[in-house]
Amino acid sequence: MARKRYPAEFRRRALDLVAAGKPGAVIASEGLPVEVACRVLGVSCAGFYARRFRPPSVRAVRHAWLSDVIREVHAAYGSYGAKRVHAELVLGRGIRVGHNVVAMLMRRAGIQGRTGSPKRRGHAGIATADDLVDRMFVREQPNQLGVIEAFWSRMQVELLDTRRRRTRVELANAIFEYIEIFHHRRRRHSSLCMRTPIEYELLNTTPAAA
């Protein structure tokens, strides 16, 4: 029996969806005939229907659960990218999962960490911005200035760039909460092997002798 012929436009659209990483069920839901989707994917129609109505696999169920947990973590720590979300799952919640899986699920869910604004290139001899907080740091140890500048950079991304505060009091309170509540207690630091300051202190505190 000759196969039914479909307009060439159907095949081109199906190929575009495959190139975009869309599965067969999505292709069929786009208004394209199932037979066209199966031809493009190189599978039989019987196999397509069998897979479509098959119960989800253990892996699919786990990925769905992990995606929900990742959304929860990201909602609580809105600045976190895949690296810190993974650390929170493994170290904070005791979930065994690989970094690549976390990164994949975050991409699928459209979840991203906050990144800094593109840096503007200045001109030699011309100041691009005033130092409004007059950061006259005294360096008592090697690389101390770099550490301080890194802290200000992260606070800019994780707090100051998120929204504009209406008053100085509101800004001061937000900075206080960021430093004392988040940065010094809850934030996972790469310099501490992705531990929070409290976790790191507990791990490195020697119990007092009885």
C-alpha positions in Angstrom: 0.0 0.0 0.0 1.4 3.4 -1.0 2.1 5.8 1.8 -0.1 8.8 2.0 1.6 11.9 0.6 1.6 15.1 2.7 2.5 18.7 1.7 6.3 19.3 1.7 5.7 22.1 4.2 4.7 19.5 6.8 8.0 17.8 6.5 10.0 21.1 6.7 8.1 22.2 9.8 8.6 18.8 11.4 12.4 18.9 10.6 12.6 22.4 12.2 11.0 21.1 15.4 13.4 18.1 15.5 16.3 20.5 15.1 14.9 22.5 18.0 15.0 19.4 20.2 11.2 18.9 20.3 10.0 15.3 21.0 7.5 13.4 18.8 4.5 14.2 21.0 5.3 18.0 20.7 5.6 17.7 17.0 2.3 15.9 16.7 0.7 18.5 19.0 1.8 21.3 16.6 -1.0 20.3 14.2 1.2 18.0 12.1 0.1 14.5 11.2 1.5 11.8 13.5 2.7 9.8 10.4 4.8 12.8 9.3 6.3 13.1 12.8 7.1 9.4 12.8 8.7 9.5 9.4 11.0 12.4 10.3 11.9 10.7 13.6 12.5 7.4 11.9 10.0 5.5 14.2 6.9 3.5 13.5 3.5 4.9 14.3 2.8 1.8 16.5 5.9 2.5 18.5 5.0 6.2 18.8 1.6 5.4 20.3 3.0 2.7 22.5 5.5 5.1 24.0 3.0 7.9 24.3 0.6 5.9 26.4 3.3 4.1 28.4 3.5 5.1 32.1 6.4 7.5 32.8 9.7 5.8 33.6 11.4 6.0 37.0 14.0 8.4 35.5 11.2 10.7 34.2 9.5 10.7 37.5 12.7 11.5 39.3 13.6 14.3 36.9 10.1 15.8 37.4 10.6 15.7 41.2 14.1 17.2 40.9 12.8 20.0 38.7 10.2 20.9 41.4 13.0 20.9 44.1 15.2 23.0 41.8 12.4 25.6 41.3 12.0 25.7 45.1 15.7 26.2 45.7 16.0 28.9 43.0 12.9 30.7 44.4 14.7 30.8 47.8 18.1 31.8 46.4 17.2 33.7 43.3 20.8 34.4 42.3 21.9 30.8 42.3 23.1 29.2 39.0 23.6 25.5 38.4 26.7 25.2 40.5 25.2 26.5 43.7 21.8 24.9 43.2 23.6 21.6 42.9 25.5 22.3 46.1 22.3 23.2 47.9 20.7 19.9 46.7 23.7 17.7 47.7 25.1 19.5 50.8 22.0 21.2 52.1 19.3 18.6 51.3 21.3 15.3 51.0 20.0 14.6 47.5 22.4 12.5 45.3 22.4 14.1 41.9 25.1 15.1 39.4 25.9 18.6 38.4 25.2 17.9 34.7 21.7 16.7 35.5 21.0 19.8 37.5 22.3 22.0 34.7 20.2 20.1 32.1 17.0 20.3 34.2 17.5 24.0 34.8 18.0 24.6 31.0 14.8 22.7 30.3 12.9 24.7 32.9 14.3 28.0 31.7 15.9 28.6 35.1 19.1 30.7 35.2 21.3 32.3 37.9 21.8 36.0 37.9 24.9 37.3 36.1 26.5 40.7 36.2 25.8 43.4 33.7 28.2 43.6 30.7 31.3 45.6 31.7 31.8 48.9 29.9 35.2 49.6 28.6 36.6 52.9 29.8 39.1 55.3 28.2 42.5 55.8 29.5 42.7 58.8 31.9 38.9 59.2 32.0 36.9 58.1 35.1 33.9 56.1 34.0 32.1 56.4 37.4 32.6 58.0 40.8 33.3 56.0 43.9 30.1 57.0 45.7 30.9 55.0 48.8 34.5 56.2 49.0 36.0 52.8 49.4 39.3 53.7 50.9 40.4 50.1 51.9 43.5 49.5 53.9 45.1 46.2 52.8 46.5 44.3 55.7 46.9 41.0 53.9 47.9 40.0 50.3 44.9 40.0 47.8 42.6 41.5 50.5 41.5 44.3 48.1 40.6 41.8 45.5 38.4 39.9 48.0 36.6 43.1 49.0 36.0 44.1 45.4 34.7 40.5 44.7 32.3 40.9 47.6 30.9 44.2 46.3 30.6 42.8 42.8 28.5 39.8 44.1 26.3 42.1 46.2 25.7 44.3 43.1 24.5 41.2 41.2 22.6 39.4 43.9 21.0 42.4 45.6 21.4 45.9 44.2 20.6 45.0 40.5 17.5 43.1 41.4 15.3 46.2 42.0 15.6 49.9 42.8 15.0 50.8 46.5 12.8 53.9 47.1 14.6 55.3 50.1 18.1 55.2 51.7 16.6 53.5 54.7 15.1 50.7 52.6 18.5 50.3 50.8 20.4 50.2 54.1 18.0 47.6 55.5 18.3 45.5 52.4 22.2 45.7 52.5 22.1 44.7 56.2 19.9 41.7 55.6 22.0 40.6 52.6 25.3 40.8 54.6 24.2 39.5 58.0 21.4 37.1 57.1 22.3 35.8 53.6 26.0 36.3 52.9 27.4 35.5 56.3 25.0 32.6 57.1 23.1 31.1 54.1 25.1 31.8 51.0 27.2 28.9 49.6 30.7 30.1 48.9 33.1 28.5 46.5 36.0 29.5 48.7 34.4 27.3 51.5 34.0 24.3 49.2 30.4 25.3 48.5 29.5 25.3 52.3 27.6 28.0 54.0 29.7 30.0 56.6 27.7 28.3 59.4 28.2 24.8 57.9 31.9 25.5 57.4 32.3 26.7 61.0 30.6 23.7 62.4 32.8 21.3 60.3 36.0 23.0 61.5 35.1 23.6 65.1 37.0 21.4 67.5 34.8 20.1 70.3 35.8 21.3 73.7 37.3 18.7 75.9 35.1 17.4 78.6 
